[in-house]
Amino acid sequence: MTKLLHLQLLPLLSGVQNFSLHLLDGLPRDEFEIYVASAPGGDLVDAVRQRGYKHIPLRFLRHPISPLDATALAELLLMLGRHRFDIVHTNASKPGLLGRLAARLCHVPLILHTEHGTAFQEDQPAFQQYFFRQLEKVGNSLGHKVVFVNHSDRENCLSLGLLPEEKALTINNALPPVQAEKLAQVAADRKFDPDKQDFVIGSTFRFTTQKNVVNITGAACQACAREPGLRFILLGDGEYLQLCRQIVSSHGLNSRVLLPGWEADIGKWLPLFDAFLLYSRWEAQPFSIIEAMHAGLPILGSDIPSIRELVGPDCGWLVPLDDQTALINCLVEVSRDRADAFQKGRTAAQTISGICSYEKMVAGYLKLYREGAGVRK
């Protein structure tokens, strides 16, 4: 049996953690002994244990850069020395740096990192971008392969000289067949009703700066003021949730712009939506859009490279970042041309499985695991 570790940071069930679960569920159980390490507690830990995988709690691995990182590295070294993994697969920036360093020092046969979006972004100060780029370069030098979940991030990192081309490849994210089939049934059950009174634009995200939630909430309120039949359901939690609820209350729109909080089962909400909104400042390859497209929803997305790889003009609308007027106008116009929105949703459902194939995702990682760890079929 090959001992495989997936290293995560937070014990949540957001996109990065769901990626690990989706991938691990597709691996041959008689070939891999599976471990997941993360901070203790949380939904991720429960999901790992329910699947029969082994969870290793990490007490000192935290999100912000801090003096505790030295303690976190020591904790990782002790863990890797004790378990002697054949493969260490890191996810997210902090585990990607410390995890790859610890794995290199422990001579792990295969060190693999999946890049779920880089730590450096265009709207950061120049010195901050430079600092995070150098950290990415160091982390990339420590591992054997870096898997990008979109082409644009891979090409950007190559152009910046952050890793050699032979180390970099792209494998798209994808949903397991059972989940994709359930969402496909949601798409099949959709019927166009020209007499429907309201038009619901939904989303699911963390209420963070990355997801642009304050701008989204403000735009939703402004769009509702212009279009009486328009409603929003914005699912999720995070540091800006209460602020966004206050914005909605200040407009007197609590009955039309709903912010219910976190919902693990997005499947029961997607049938209620007529369109899906994700106006993020940056993304890698969001599972939320993949799920929405499988469910037959047209996408209103921010016009950034990673979302452009998923959403063409026949599947939705892309809005330039930091153009609040354009965003409000798009929300209103989409709700007024419901036949067009319905058709784009049908096209999205037909398109996404060709872009994001679960069989290709699992096969791609399985090939890397077997070759890098010296395992053969």
Sequence and secondary structure as in RCSB ss.txt:
>XXXX:A:sequence
MTKLLHLQLLPLLSGVQNFSLHLLDGLPRDEFEIYVASAPGGDLVDAVRQRGYKHIPLRFLRHPISPLDATALAE
LLLMLGRHRFDIVHTNASKPGLLGRLAARLCHVPLILHTEHGTAFQEDQPAFQQYFFRQLEKVGNSLGHKVVFVN
HSDRENCLSLGLLPEEKALTINNALPPVQAEKLAQVAADRKFDPDKQDFVIGSTFRFTTQKNVVNITGAACQACA
REPGLRFILLGDGEYLQLCRQIVSSHGLNSRVLLPGWEADIGKWLPLFDAFLLYSRWEAQPFSIIEAMHAGLPIL
GSDIPSIRELVGPDCGWLVPLDDQTALINCLVEVSRDRADAFQKGRTAAQTISGICSYEKMVAGYLKLYREGAGV
RK
>XXXX:A:secstr
 EEEEEE SS   SHHHHHHHHHHHTS TTTEEEEEEESSSSHHHHHHHHTT EEEE SS  SS  THHHHHHHH
HHHHHHHH  SEEEEESHHHHHHHHHHHHHTT SEEEEEESS S  TTS HHHHHHHHHHHHHHHHHSSEEEESS
HHHHHHHHHTTSS GGGEEE      HHHHHHHHHHHHH    TT S EEEEEE  SSTTTTHHHHHHHHHHHHH
H TTEEEEEE  STTHHHHHHHHHHTT TTTEEEEE  S GGGTGGG SEEEE  S  SS HHHHHHHHTT  EE
EE  HHHHTT  TTTEEEE TT HHHHHHHHHHHHH HHHHHHHHHHHHHHHHHHS HHHHHHHHHHHHHHHTT 
  
